[in-house]
Amino acid sequence: MNILITALGSMSAEHVITVLRRNQHTVIGCDIYPAHWIYSSRLVDSFCQVPRATDEQNYIKAINSLCLTHQIDLIIPLTDVEIDVLSKHRDALCIPHSAGLMSVNAIRLSRDKLLLNEHFESTASVMTIPTERLDRYQAGRWIPPFISKPRNGRSSEGLRILKSEDDVIHECASNDAKTRIVQPQLPGEIYVVDIVRQAATGQWAAVARKELTRTANGAGISVEIVNNDALLNIAAEVARQIDVNGCINMEFISWQDEFYLMDINPRFSAGVEFSALTGYDMVTNHIRCFMQQPIDVQLAYQSAFFTRHYIAVQTG
C-alpha cells in the first residue's frame, strides 16, 4: 500500500513509519516544516512540505496533490488539528475513502470536551470529570482549584489553573469564555490507554500505562505498563459508545479508587511505541481496521517500566 503520514515532526511518527516500512508499505510523509528540520523525514520514501492545516483550503489542495502524485491508498494524520480539517473536508478529498479517520460524529465527540462530558454523564460505567462552559459556571458548585481550558483544545494547550472562585469570575470575563470549559482539578495519577477497535466487528484490544513523568504538553517520558481489567473495560465501553474504528488513545485520572475519563485523542498517542514494546502492534492493527481485515486479539501482557530518550543527529 501507499500510505501518507502527516505531521512527521510528531512524537509518534518515527514508530509509525518504522512499522509501516517493516510491513513493506510505501510511506509518503509531509509536515509544515522543511525536511532538514525533521528527523523522520529521512525515514520515508518521499517527503513534501505542506501548508498548515489551519490554512484549510491550501492544506487540502496539497494533500490532494500528494494523493494523486503518489496514488495514496490511506492517509494517517498524526495531529488533532489535521484530523479536524480532514474530517471537515473529507468530501473534498480526491480519494475520499483514503482518509484513515473515524466517523464525523465520533471525531466531533472526541474533540469536544463539553459534548464528551454530556454524552457520558448518564452512563454509570463511564465516569467523567464534571464539566461546564466557563461562561455558565455557577459559584459554589465545586471546591477549588479549577482547570480552565479550550473545549476543543489539544495537548494541554491553553490550560490554566484557577486557584479560587475569584479567579473563575475573572476568567469568565475573558474574550474566549464561551469557547472554554471549567472543571474541578482532581488530584490523582494519569493513565493512558491505547486502544484499537474495529467498528465492523466490535473486536478491540488495548494496553494501559500510568504516566510517571510527562512533558508540558502531556507526552509520557517514563511510564509503567499496567494490566488493569477495570480500566481496559471502561476504555472499551467508551470506544463502543462512540463507535471507534482504528487506534486512538484515552486519558484517565485515578481519584478515590475510580478512573475518570479526561480526554479522547482520535489518533495514535505520543507513546504508542510503549504499547508496541509491551507486545501489541497498534499501527498494523489500525490499518487492518480500514482494510476490513481481522485484528489481533487482546494481548495478555505483563507490567513493565519504559522510558523515552533522545539522541542528536545531523540532518542538514
Secondary structure as UniProt FT lines:
FT   STRAND          2..5
FT   TURN            8..9
FT   TURN            11..12
FT   HELIX           13..22
FT   TURN            23..24
FT   STRAND          26..31
FT   HELIX           35..37
FT   HELIX           39..43
FT   STRAND          46..49
FT   TURN            53..54
FT   HELIX           56..70
FT   STRAND          74..76
FT   HELIX           80..88
FT   HELIX           90..92
FT   HELIX           96..98
FT   HELIX           104..111
FT   HELIX           113..120
FT   TURN            121..122
FT   TURN            124..125
FT   STRAND          127..128
FT   STRAND          132..133
FT   HELIX           134..136
FT   TURN            139..140
FT   STRAND          146..150
FT   TURN            151..152
FT   TURN            155..158
FT   STRAND          160..162
FT   HELIX           165..172
FT   TURN            175..176
FT   HELIX           177..179
FT   STRAND          180..184
FT   STRAND          189..197
FT   TURN            199..201
FT   STRAND          204..214
FT   TURN            216..217
FT   STRAND          220..226
FT   HELIX           229..241
FT   TURN            242..243
FT   STRAND          246..255
FT   TURN            256..257
FT   STRAND          258..265
FT   TURN            270..271
FT   HELIX           272..278
FT   HELIX           282..290
FT   TURN            291..292
FT   STRAND          304..307
//
